[in-house]
Amino acid sequence: MILFAETALLPDGWARDVLVRIEGGRIVEVVPGAPRQGPAVACLLPAPVNLHSHTFQRAMAGMTEARTAGQDSFWTWRALMYRFLERLSPEDVEAIAAQAMVEMAEAGFAAVCEFHYLHHPAGGGTYADPAELSVRLAAAAATTGLGLTHLPVIYEQGGVDGRALAGGQLRFGSQPETYAKVLDGAGRALAGLPDARLGVAPHSLRAVSRGTLAGAADMVPGGPVHIHIAEQVAEVTEVAAAWGVRPVEWALANLALDRRWCMIHATQMTPDETAALARTGAVAGLCPITEANLGDGIFAAPGWLAEGGAFGVGSDSNVRISWAEELRLLEYSQRLQHKGRAVMADAGRSTGRFLWDGAARGGAQAAGRASGAIAAGMWADLLALDCADVRLEGLAGDSLLDAFLFAGRDGLVTDLWSAGRHIVQAGRHIGRDSIEARFRSTMRSLREAL
């Protein structure tokens, strides 16, 4: 397959008249200044990875915004989430995941890291196949064509004190023998997806024993390792009270952190923790829309970037799925925090270009996926923009990215390829109609039961 772009963002900058040859889902040749061949897209860009998602929460979008008694927080939201997930069947999980993946593709994401902790039936126990819900997520990826890094979650206890799981948490439970079966079944489910990756996700310091944390990275040798870390003040307080150290401080001292790790949220760090964690090479997995929705806090970006820290963005709770808005809110939250402009960009650089390049690289690293650049050897994760839109009129190069991220609208991604699969065309996912119909039916049933 050959793509031709009037302009494209390559690793060394913008180029014109770019021919991209794709074989087996990978880019095998990139030729700037080439003679035009066939239809051309106006602007071709490396498509990013959504590095953190819980797809089932897409079905809750907009349903948890009423205020409860007292001060609402992450913890009151979590209680509502637990009640909601009691209703979900395997068929529901697959239908919701497929709809979320369609929306991710239309937003510009070529792949997703699914932080998957919903393993078991309501009330606990296991399905006949302990990996039933991982199989459902793999099926959703196959249906939509979205790239998948699947991260089955280890969830052993209800808190740092080791208390037993209860209520909604029983669907997450993963003692070693059960988790081994989930992980093995997930690997088999991914075997039919040519570009899928398997990783592991110890949920958090409060939900996983220290013994299991110590061995988590060895469960999938070479695979990505993701963990929620220092998301909430109450979490930091709980860990510090039980272990005598803050969560990031403990992780730095006790885990062999490196480029395989993705530290999700990390919104509650001291300057010293920020600098030290950045130097490990781990990716900061930032989810600004969800972090704002839940009142988590603001990531310490300047300190992180000063140490060369890698970052990417994810849609987490999927209350709103938008690559552009995640990056926009990431930068805007820094401007509000530091009372300045262009906080995350290097001096003299476009903010949009800096955010795009950094998040594309960091997301690919977090996913263990050869992508994030238009270059030979990479998966053909690519997107095209509607440069004829009035919001992008007359713009080119880095100015185009600035306008897309800070002044754009939904629907500016006209085409998207995931590992060469052309799954968004003319702004719509090729399977949207049937997938959306199934999702609507699922949502009607769920809301009638609530």
N, C-alpha and C positions, 0 to 999 in steps of 0.2 A: 504494500500500500504506500502511496505517495501523497503527502500533504504539501501544499504550496502556500506560503504566507507572504503578503506584501511587506509586512514587518513582523519581526519576532524578537523576543527577549532571549538572548543566548547567554551562556555563562560569562562571556567577556563584554557583554553589552548589547545594545540594539543593533539589528542588522536588517537589511532590505532584501527582498526577493529571495526568500529562504525556502529551500527544498528540504523536506524531512522524509526520509525513507524508513518505513517501519516493517519489520518482519518478526513474526511470532510474538507480537505484542511489544517488542522492544524497538527503540530507535537504533538503527544501524548506520545511518549516515545523515549528516547535516551539512548542507551546502549553501552558504550565503552567496548572493549575487548570481543566482542560477537563472537560466532561461525559464520563463513561465511554462508550467505544465498543468493543464486542466484548470478547473475552478480554483479560486484562491480565497482564503480568509484574509480579512484586513489586518488582524493583529492576533498573533499566536503567542501564548504564554505557558510557562510550566504550571500545571494544575497542582494544588496543594493536597495534603492529607489532613483530614479531620482527626486530630490526635487523641480525642477523648470523647466518648459517647456512651450513654445508656439509652439505647434506642427505644426501649419500652416506655420510657418517660415521655416520649413524643405524644402519647395518648392523653397525658395530663396537662398539656399546654393550655394555659389560661384558666385552669380549674382550681388553682390554689391561691388566688389573689385576694380573697375576702379575709378581713382581719379577724383573728380569734381574740379571746379574752387575754388581756395583758400584752406583753411585748412579743410580736411575732419574730421568728428567727429561723435559721436553718433547721433547728430541732423541731419546731412546730410544723414546718414544711415536711420534714422526714416522717413525722407521725401520720400525716395525711397520705404520703406516698405509700407507706406500709399498708394502710387500709385499701388503697386503690389496687395494689398489686395482688391482693388476695383474690381478685376477680379474674386474673389473666390465665387463659388456657394456652397450651402450646400453639394452637391455631391463631389465637389473638396475638401472641408474641411475634409470630412470623409476619402476619399482616401489618402490624404496627412497624416492625423493623423495615419491611419493604417500602412502606410509605416514607419513613424517615430517610432511607437511602435515596429514594427518588428526589426528595427535596434537597438532600446534600449535593447530589449531582447537578441539579439545576442551579444551585448556589455557587458551583465551581469546584467542589471537592471531588477528587478522582478516587479517593480511598478513605477508609475510616478505621480507626483503632477502636474496637468495641470492647469496653471495659465491662465484662459480662459477669454479673453476680447473681442473676436470677436463674438458679439451677434446678429447683425442685418443685413438687406440687405444693399447693397451699396446705399449711399445717405440718410440713416436713415430710420425711421419707424421701424416696427417690422414684423416678419414672422407671419403667422396665429397662429402658436405656438411660443410664444416669446422665448421659450427655444429650438428652432429647432436645433441650432448648438451645444448645450449641448447634445441633443439627439444623434446627429451625433458622438460626441466624445465617448459617452457611447457605441454606436454601434461599433466603432473602437476598443474599449477595449474588447468588447464581441467577436469580430472576432479574435483578436490577443491573447486573454487570459492574457494580461498584467494587473496587478493590477492597480487600478485607485483611486487617491484622486482628486476629481474634485473641482476646486476653481473658481466659477463664479466671475468675477471681477466687482467691482463698479468703474465706471468712469463717473464723473459728469461734469467736467469743463476742460477748455483748459489750465488752469494755476492757480497759487496760487491766482491771482487777481480775479478769478471767471469768466473769460471770457468764452463766449459760445464755444461749440465744433464746429469744422468746418472740411471740407474735409474728410479724411479717419477716423477721430475720430468719425464721426457720426455712424459708425458701432459699436462703443464701448459704446455709451451713455447709461446711466443707472440712470435716475431719480427714486426716491423711488418706485413709483407704478410699473413702468416697471421692475425694478430690482427684486421686490418681485415676479413677475410672472416668471422671468428667474430662480430665486432660487427655487421656488416651482416646476417648470417643470424639473429642473435639478435633484431634489430629486427623482421625479417619474422615471426619466430615469435611475437612478442608482439602483432602487429597484430590478432589475433583476440580478445585479452583486453581488454575495455573500460577497465579500471582499472589496467592494467599500466604500469610505468615502466621505462625503460632507463637504466642508468648505466654507470659505468666503475670498475674497481678495480685500480689498480696494487698488486700484492700486498704489497710491503714495500720498504724502502730496500735490503735485501740482495738482492732478487730482480729489481729493475728498474733500468736504467741511469739516470744523472742526466739525460741528454738526454730520455729518454722521460718521466720524472717531470715534467719541466718543461712538457710539452705534454699531459699526460694529461687535465687538466680540460677541454681544448678538444675532446676526441674525441666527447663527447656534450654539445653546448652546452646549458646549463641543467639537465643531469641530475645526479643524485647522484654523488659521488666518495668512495669508501671505500678505506681503506688500513690494514693492520696497522702499528702503530707501538709501539716500545719495549715489546714484550711480555716479552722475556726478557733477563736480565743478559748472557748471551753475545751477544745481538744488539747491545746497547748497546756492549759491549766491541769487537765486530768493526767497527762503524761508526766508533766513535771512533778506533780504531787506523788505519783506512784514510783517513778524511776529516778527522781532527783535531777533530771536534765530535760531540756526542751526537746520536742520531736526532731527538729533538724540537727540539733547538737548530737542527739543519740544516733541518728542515721549516719552522720559523718564519722562517728567513732566506731560504729559496729557493722556497717554494711560496706561491701566493696563496690562503692559507687563508681560508675564509669559511663561511657557513651551508650551502653545498652539501657540505662535507666531513664525513665521519664518521671519527674516529680510533679504530680498534678496539684495545681493551685499554688501552694507555697506562699500564701498571702500573709502569713503571720511569722515573719523572720526578722531577726536583728540584723544590723548591717554586717556584722562579722559572719553570721550564718549565711547571709546572701552571698558574700564574696567567696567564702569557702566552698559552698555548694556549687557555685558557677564554675569554679576551677576544677571540679571533678570531671567535667565533660558531659554530665547528665543534662537532659533537656528539661526546661521549665515548661510544663504543660498548662497553658493558660486558657481559661474559659471565661472571658470578660462578661459575656451576657449573663451566664448562669451565676457567676460570682456577684454581679450586681443584683440579679433577681433574688438571690438568697442572702444578700447583705454580708458576704464573706469578708470583703476588704479589698485593698488595692495592692497589686504586686509591686515590689521594689525594683522597677525596671532599670533606673539609672545605675544603681549599684551592681546589678546583675550584668549589664552590658559593659560596664567598666572593666570587668574581669573576663570579658570575652564569652560570656554565657550564651548558650544556645536556647532558643525558644520556639514554640509553635502554638497554634490555637486549636481548640476543639469546641464542639457544641454541647457537650455534657448533658444537661437535662433536656435539651432539644425544645426548650420553650420557644426559641426562635432560631432558625437554621439559616445562617448567613455568614459566608466567609468575609465579605466586605465589612459587615457590621462588627464582627469579632475584632478585626484589626482596627477599625475606627474607634470602638469603645476602649480598646487597649491603649491607644494613644490619647484619647480624650480624658480617660481617667488619670493618666499621668499629668496632663495639663492642669486638671483640677487640683490634683495633689500638690503639684510643684509651682502652680501659678505662673506658667510659662507656655510657650508654643514650641512645636516640633521637638518635644522632649526626647523621643527615642531615636531620632535621626542623627547621624554623624554631621559635623559641621560642613556646610556646603552641599549636603545631599538632600534629595527628595525624600520626604517622610514616607510617601507611598511606596517608593522603590525599596527603601530600607526595610519596611515592614514586610513587603512581598517576598523579597529575597530571603530574609531571616526566617520567616514563618514557613516558607516552602522547604528550606533546608532542614529546619528543626523538626518539622512534621515528618519528613522522610526518614530522618534519623530515628525518631521515636517509633516509627512503624517498622523499622528494619526493612525499608523498601527502597530499592534503587530508583529514586525519582527526585523531583524537586528542581530539575534542570533539563533544558532541551539539549541533550548531548548523547553521543553514541554510547550504547550500553545501558542506558536508562530505560525503564518502562515508559511507554508512550502515554504518559499522563499529561494531557494538554487541554487547554481551553482557548476559545476564541471569544472576543468581545464584539458587541454591536457598536462599532465605531461611528455608525451613522446616527446614533441617538443624539438628540439635541444636547444632552449633558456632556457629551464627549466631542462635540462639534469642533473641528479644526485643531484638535489636540493630538500630540504624538509623543512617543518616548515616555520618560518619567512623568511628564505632566498628565499623560493619559491615565497612569496609575493613580496619581493624586486625585484626579477627578472621579475616577471609578470608586475609590475607597471613601472619599470624603464628601462627594457631591452626587454620587450615583443613586441608582434606584434598583429595586429587584428586577430581574429579567434581562440584565445586560449581558449575561453569558449566553451566547447563541449556540455554541457547540462545545461538547466535552467528550474527550476520549480517555478511557481508563484502560491502561495496558493495551492501547490500540482499539478498544471496543468503543464505537461511536454511539454513546448512549444518550446524549442530549443533542437534539437537532432542532434548529429554528426555535431554540429557547425552551423546548419541552423534552422531558424524558420519553424515550421511545415506547416505554410500557406504562406511561402514567395512567391512561384511562382505566385499564383493568386493575392495576394496583390500587388506584384511588377508590374504585368501586368496592373492592374488598375491604379497604380500610374504613370507608364510610359505613358499611354493614357491621363491621366489628365495633365501631364507635357507637352506633345505635344500640347494639346489644349491651355494651358496657354501661352506657348512661341510663338505660332502662333499669339495670340491676343496681345502680348506686342509690 
